[in-house]
Every structure is written in structure tokens, then in C-alpha cells.
Amino acid sequence: MIRALAIALLSAACAAGCGGSKEGGGSGDDGKSSSSGGDRGLPPGAEPCAVRDVQGTIPGVTISIESSRCVYWRGEPAEFIYTITTDASVPPIEIAASDGCGHCVVPSADPRSFVTYQITGLSTAGDPQQYCLCDTGCCAPDDAATVQVDATAATHTISWSGRQWSGPSDTDNPEDEFFAPGTYDVEVTFDGQEQGSVTAKLPIEIVR
């Protein structure tokens, strides 16, 4: 009976304390850990944010970007939703043929096929940071075409890991270190070629 009581006491003590050192054990500052700051709650100033109905040089196209908040702990993932709104005044978009590598997205009536996005800026230390699909490898050359986009409102969610990246290229490049603390822009561009473009920027902040 004494032995059973001792085992019970040891089990209770271990349930309260054994193995606790594993939690958060990878919270180093080398940019390779996955510390999300979740145990710290929301950072100061974390409120819903948006830019809406940004216009540019091409008629009939506006861009809005929104997020549940625009202040994040370093290493914390985030989501940003953009909406491309087009109407009947958007002119036909002329696509020029290319000789070398073409775009890896074929332009279509879906206005999102003309959209690129990036998260970019300088850290508080002055170091450039960037996340984008800039390098998607070498795709087939573009064919000349004329495309009329639909009159619609099309949305897309940018799911960001909080890391730097320039795209997979042809070699399946991995993502790099986490963005350092600083102020950045979530930048969404509708590129209508010679017919004009629209760029919307949503400022965000990364804190330690």
C-alpha cells in the first residue's frame, strides 16, 4: 500500500512538472525557430486594418486589402485578403509576346491572373526584407493576346509564414529567416501592361 501511495504521488508530481522544458524550447533568435508569440497574447496596437478602393492608371480597376490586424510578433504567421474589383470600363489588355521565359500565370478573364503581390520594406536596422513569388522558374514564352477581364469582384487570401522568400524558382527554394522587426508594406499590383496598373499598399509592423 505504501508503495502504491508513493507511485501515485510521483505520478501527480510528474504530471505537473515533467517534460515542461520542451515547450518553447526552440525560441532562439536565429530566425529558424517557429516562435509565434502566441503565449504572449496580441502585441500592442493589434487591431483590424484595411486600405480600400485604391485606384491607379487603368480605368475600372480598384484594389482593397484587409487583415484582422497589422501588428505581429516576429515569427508569427499572418493572412491578408485582397479584393480586385473590375467593371465594364476596363479596356482590353494587350499581352505582348516574349522571346525568353514567360509569365507562369496565363492571363485570362479572371482579374487575379494579372495580379502580383509582395511583402517588403526595411527592418528597423535598415536591412531589406521581402516575401514574394518573384522567382517561379522559367515558363514557356508568352503568346501575344488580347484579354478582356470580367466585371467582377475577385478575392484572394495571402497566407504568410512570416518568413523571407523570393519564390520556389526551378529548384524548390525553401523559405528563409523570419522578417526582422520593422515596418513593411503588403503590396498588391494589378498590371494591365500598356493599359495601366493599380498598386495598393497596406502598412504592417513586426515587433519583437
Residue pairs with C-beta under 8 A, 6 or more apart in sequence:
24 35
24 39
26 33
26 34
26 35
27 33
27 35
30 177
31 176
31 177
31 178
32 177
33 75
34 75
35 73
35 74
35 75
36 73
36 75
36 76
36 77
37 43
37 72
37 73
37 74
37 75
37 76
38 76
40 73
42 69
42 71
43 71
43 72
43 73
43 207
44 71
44 207
45 71
45 205
46 69
46 70
46 71
46 72
47 69
47 70
47 71
48 66
48 67
48 68
48 69
49 66
49 67
49 69
49 70
49 202
49 204
50 64
50 65
50 66
50 67
50 202
51 64
51 65
51 66
51 200
51 201
51 202
52 64
52 66
53 62
53 63
53 64
53 85
54 62
54 63
54 64
54 198
54 199
54 200
55 61
55 62
55 198
56 190
56 196
56 197
56 198
56 199
57 196
57 197
57 198
58 90
58 91
58 190
58 192
58 195
58 196
58 197
58 198
59 89
59 90
59 91
59 196
60 86
60 87
60 88
60 89
60 90
60 91
60 151
61 84
61 85
61 86
61 90
61 111
61 190
61 192
61 198
62 84
62 85
62 198
63 82
63 83
63 84
63 85
63 188
63 190
63 198
63 199
63 200
64 82
64 83
64 85
64 200
65 80
65 81
65 82
65 83
65 186
65 188
65 200
65 201
65 202
66 80
66 81
66 82
66 202
67 78
67 79
67 80
67 81
67 186
67 202
67 204
68 79
70 202
70 203
70 204
70 205
71 204
71 205
71 207
72 78
72 162
72 204
72 205
72 206
72 207
73 206
73 207
73 208
74 162
74 178
74 179
74 180
74 181
74 206
74 207
74 208
75 162
75 178
76 162
77 159
77 160
77 161
77 162
78 160
78 162
78 204
79 157
79 158
79 159
79 160
80 157
80 158
80 160
80 186
80 202
81 155
81 156
81 157
81 158
82 115
82 117
82 155
82 156
82 158
82 188
82 200
83 153
83 154
83 155
84 111
84 112
84 115
84 153
84 154
84 155
84 190
85 152
85 153
86 111
86 149
86 150
86 151
86 152
86 153
86 154
87 151
88 151
90 148
90 149
90 151
90 192
91 192
91 195
92 146
92 147
92 148
92 195
93 107
93 114
93 146
93 147
93 148
93 149
93 192
93 193
93 195
94 144
94 145
94 146
94 193
94 194
94 195
95 107
95 142
95 143
95 144
95 145
95 146
95 147
95 193
96 142
96 144
96 193
97 141
97 142
97 143
97 144
98 141
98 142
99 141
100 138
100 141
101 137
101 138
101 139
101 141
102 139
102 140
102 141
102 142
103 139
103 142
104 136
104 137
104 139
105 113
106 113
107 113
107 114
107 145
107 147
108 147
109 147
109 148
109 149
109 150
110 149
110 150
110 154
111 149
111 150
111 152
111 154
111 190
112 154
112 156
114 149
114 190
114 191
114 192
115 156
115 188
115 189
115 190
115 191
116 132
116 133
116 188
116 189
116 191
117 132
117 133
117 158
117 186
117 187
117 188
117 189
118 130
118 131
118 132
118 134
118 187
119 129
119 130
119 131
119 132
119 158
119 160
119 179
119 184
119 185
119 186
119 187
119 204
120 128
120 129
120 130
120 131
120 132
120 184
120 185
120 187
121 128
121 129
121 182
121 183
121 184
121 185
122 128
122 129
122 182
123 129
123 179
123 180
123 181
123 182
124 180
124 181
124 182
124 183
125 180
125 182
127 180
129 164
129 179
129 180
129 182
129 184
130 164
130 165
130 166
131 160
131 163
131 164
131 165
131 179
132 165
132 166
132 167
133 167
134 166
134 167
135 166
135 167
135 168
135 169
135 173
136 167
136 168
136 169
137 168
137 169
137 170
138 170
158 186
161 175
162 178
162 179
162 206
163 175
163 176
163 177
163 178
163 179
164 175
164 176
164 177
164 178
164 179
165 173
165 175
165 176
166 173
167 173
179 206
180 206
181 206
181 207
181 208
182 205
182 206
183 203
183 204
183 205
183 206
184 203
184 204
184 205
184 206
185 201
185 202
185 203
185 204
186 201
186 202
186 204
187 199
187 200
187 201
188 199
188 200
188 201
189 197
189 198
189 199
189 200
190 197
190 198
190 199
191 197
192 198
